Amino acid sequence: MASIISDCTERFRQKLFGKTGGISEKTLQMHLGLYAIQVRRAKELLSALEKGDSPKENQIDGSLFRARKLDLSYCLSAAKSHELYFSILGGAGGAPQGTLREWIDRDFGSFDSFLRDLRTTALASESWAWTCLDQASGRLLNLLGDGSVTVPFWGAAPLLAIDMEDHAFILDFGWDRAAYLDSVLAQIDWESVARFLPLV
């Protein structure tokens, strides 16, 4: 069976080292290591669940099966969010062009309004901030997630992710989350973000 997740650590290392402004290679190395652990753990859990027996209905609470399912949800969510985060770093910043810019202007009024909303959303989060496309309405939304398994709502396709947990910034920025966020926003690879849009 094909794996639903692969370790992209080396690809991200080659893309990002020396190209992320105030985010140091030391931070990136540590952060990529955390991501690799999440990928490895997700693969181990999938394998264990595929080989294991399901518990009987009166044995589900507190079962190893339940614990593995919870851990799998966390590991997959964290790994996929990290992949999105790493994919949008290391760009030239500036403003997006084409369809992405048109949709941002349509749904937020202007690119500046979008950035203000994204920045405020990220600063309000203790974990993640995402720009997502609601596939039902076609509208772009900035969403936040706190806690280990909080993810964007069903039917939302994440286009951009910003990691707001301490490990993403504390070595380089101390507790200055705003300075870290400004560094991220100044280096967004808008071409990578646009590639997550559906074909129109």
Secondary structure, DSSP 8 states (H G I E B T S, - for coil): ---S----HHHHHHHHTT-STTS-HHHHHHHHHHHHHHHHHHHHHHHHHHHS----GGG-TT-HHHHHHHHHHHHHHHHHHHHHHHHHSSS--S---HHHHHHHHHHHSSHHHHHHHHHHHHHH-SSEEEEEEETTTTEEEEEEE-STT----TTEEEEEEEE-SGGGTHHHHTT-HHHHHHHHHTT--HHHHHTTS---
